[in-house]
């Protein structure tokens, strides 16, 4: 029986019942002092919460702890649960049930295969995006160049450029990592993106912006106002 069902039977707050169960666990009275099994439920408003699942003995103790006068309710409920039995299936129903189980099993296997293919594809993309290149490709640019280019095009401040490039849901995948060949770099690397992908990203971003003044704009993915100038 769930802690939520117990709370409903006793007309008490579910959170109070959960805390009572936790105290009984801490005292070693129920579930041998071990954490109770949990499951998630969703309210009619879409909020998600967890509830504890208790065996008969522990649910009786929990009810007695919180409302001795209603102990009879929990006893009656357990008897109702124990008296419930599944009707016997006919031979045809058994065959149909087994067939449906095989179909579901095949669906799960296909889903596993599909997920495995997706993982392998993402792994290949990750390898490509983290590949260390000896030099920057001619059709790619690093963050410093991106900031300078977007400031020249739209007067966007560096923080906005960073958020768009690193956090936007439409951000392109990196072209790779480039080895920094400067003597003081210590073999460090920096990320580069394809210039065409960056241009498409910021064109879309600017189109989604809304001006609040002549040179100040807002965007759902950026905190606060920021400078934006579109040359006519």
C-alpha positions in Angstrom: 0.0 0.0 0.0 1.3 3.5 -0.8 1.8 6.3 1.7 -0.5 8.5 -0.4 -3.3 6.0 0.0 -2.8 5.8 3.7 -2.9 9.6 3.9 -6.2 9.6 2.0 -7.7 7.0 4.3 -6.7 8.9 7.4 -7.6 12.3 5.9 -4.1 13.6 6.6 -1.4 15.4 4.6 0.7 13.1 2.6 3.9 14.9 3.6 3.1 14.3 7.3 2.6 10.6 6.6 5.9 10.4 4.8 7.7 12.1 7.6 6.1 9.7 10.1 7.3 6.8 8.0 10.8 8.2 7.9 10.9 8.5 11.7 9.8 4.9 12.0 12.5 3.8 9.6 15.1 5.8 11.6 14.0 4.0 14.7 14.3 0.7 13.0 10.7 -0.1 13.6 9.6 -0.6 10.0 11.4 -2.0 6.9 14.3 -3.1 9.1 15.5 0.5 9.2 16.1 0.5 5.5 14.7 3.1 3.0 11.3 2.3 1.7 10.6 1.6 -2.0 9.4 4.7 -3.8 7.4 5.5 -6.9 6.3 8.6 -8.7 2.8 9.9 -9.2 1.4 12.9 -11.0 -1.4 15.2 -9.8 -4.2 16.4 -12.0 -2.3 19.7 -12.3 0.7 17.9 -13.7 2.9 18.2 -10.5 5.1 15.2 -9.8 5.7 13.8 -6.3 7.0 10.6 -4.8 5.2 8.1 -2.5 6.4 5.3 -0.3 5.3 1.7 -0.8 4.7 -0.3 2.4 4.1 -4.0 3.1 1.1 -4.9 5.3 2.9 -5.0 8.6 4.6 -1.6 8.1 1.4 0.1 6.8 -0.5 -1.1 10.0 2.3 0.3 12.2 2.2 3.6 10.3 -1.5 3.9 10.7 -1.4 3.0 14.4 1.3 5.6 14.8 -0.7 8.4 13.2 -4.3 7.6 14.0 -5.1 4.6 16.2 -8.8 5.1 15.9 -8.6 4.4 12.2 -6.6 1.3 12.4 -9.8 -0.7 11.5 -9.8 1.2 8.1 -6.4 -0.1 7.2 -7.2 -3.6 8.3 -10.4 -3.5 6.1 -8.4 -2.1 3.2 -5.8 -4.9 3.4 -8.5 -7.5 3.5 -10.0 -6.0 0.4 -6.7 -6.1 -1.4 -6.0 -9.7 -0.3 -9.5 -10.8 -1.4 -9.0 -9.4 -4.9 -8.0 -12.1 -7.4 -7.6 -12.1 -11.1 -10.2 -14.1 -13.0 -9.1 -17.2 -14.7 -8.3 -16.7 -18.4 -9.5 -19.0 -21.1 -7.1 -20.8 -23.4 -7.7 -18.3 -26.2 -7.1 -15.4 -23.7 -3.9 -17.0 -22.6 -2.7 -17.3 -26.3 -3.7 -13.7 -27.0 -2.0 -12.5 -23.8 1.2 -14.4 -24.8 1.1 -13.0 -28.3 0.8 -9.4 -27.0 3.6 -10.0 -24.6 5.8 -11.2 -27.6 4.9 -8.1 -29.6 5.8 -5.8 -26.6 9.1 -7.7 -26.2 9.9 -7.2 -29.9 9.0 -3.5 -29.6 11.4 -3.2 -26.6 14.2 -5.0 -28.5 13.7 -2.7 -31.5 13.8 0.3 -29.2 17.0 -0.9 -27.7 18.6 -1.3 -31.1 17.3 2.1 -32.2 18.8 3.7 -29.0 22.1 1.9 -29.6 22.2 3.3 -33.1 21.5 6.8 -31.8 24.3 6.5 -29.2 26.8 5.3 -31.8 25.8 8.3 -34.0 26.3 10.7 -31.1 29.6 9.1 -30.3 30.8 9.6 -33.8 29.6 13.3 -33.7 31.4 13.7 -30.4 34.6 12.3 -31.8 34.3 14.6 -34.8 33.6 17.7 -32.6 36.5 17.0 -30.2 39.0 16.1 -32.9 42.2 18.1 -32.4 43.2 19.8 -35.6 46.7 21.0 -36.4 45.4 24.3 -37.6 42.1 26.2 -38.0 40.2 25.3 -41.2 39.8 28.2 -43.6 36.0 28.0 -43.3 35.9 27.9 -39.5 36.4 30.5 -36.7 37.0 30.6 -33.0 35.1 32.5 -30.4 37.3 35.6 -30.6 36.6 35.9 -34.3 32.9 35.2 -33.7 32.6 38.0 -31.1 34.4 40.5 -33.3 32.3 39.6 -36.4 28.9 39.7 -34.5 29.9 43.0 -32.9 30.7 44.4 -36.3 27.5 43.1 -37.8 25.0 43.7 -35.0 26.9 45.5 -32.1 26.2 42.5 -29.9 28.1 42.5 -26.7 30.5 39.5 -26.0 28.3 38.0 -23.2 25.4 37.7 -25.6 27.5 36.2 -28.3 28.8 33.6 -25.8 25.3 32.7 -24.6 24.0 32.3 -28.1 26.9 30.2 -29.3 27.3 28.0 -26.2 23.7 27.8 -24.8 21.2 28.3 -27.6 19.1 25.2 -28.5 20.0 25.9 -32.1 23.7 26.2 -31.6 25.7 24.3 -34.2 28.1 21.5 -33.3 31.8 22.6 -33.2 34.0 21.9 -36.2 36.6 20.6 -33.8 39.4 21.6 -31.5 42.5 23.4 -32.9 45.9 23.1 -31.3 47.1 26.5 -30.2 50.6 26.9 -31.7 51.7 30.0 -29.7 54.7 29.4 -27.5 52.9 30.5 -24.4 49.9 28.3 -25.1 51.3 25.2 -23.6 49.7 22.9 -26.2 46.2 24.2 -25.3 43.3 23.9 -27.7 40.4 26.1 -28.7 37.0 25.4 -30.2 36.1 26.4 -33.7 32.8 26.4 -35.6 32.0 26.5 -39.3 31.5 30.1 -40.3 28.4 29.4 -42.3 26.8 27.6 -39.3 27.6 30.6 -37.0 26.1 33.0 -39.5 22.9 31.0 -39.8 22.6 30.8 -36.0 23.0 34.6 -35.4 20.7 35.4 -38.3 18.0 33.4 -36.7 18.8 34.8 -33.3 18.5 38.4 -34.5 15.2 37.6 -36.3 13.8 36.3 -33.0 14.8 39.4 -31.0 12.3 42.1 -30.0 13.4 45.7 -29.8 12.4 47.7 -26.7 14.3 50.8 -27.8 16.0 51.8 -31.0 19.2 50.0 -30.0 18.1 47.8 -27.1 16.5 44.4 -27.6 15.4 41.3 -25.7 15.3 37.6 -26.5 13.6 34.7 -24.6 17.0 32.9 -24.2 19.0 35.9 -22.9 18.7 37.6 -19.5 17.9 41.3 -19.6 18.3 43.8 -22.4 21.3 44.0 -24.7 22.6 46.2 -27.4 21.5 45.3 -31.0 21.9 47.4 -34.1 20.7 46.3 -37.5 22.2 48.4 -40.3 19.6 49.3 -42.9 
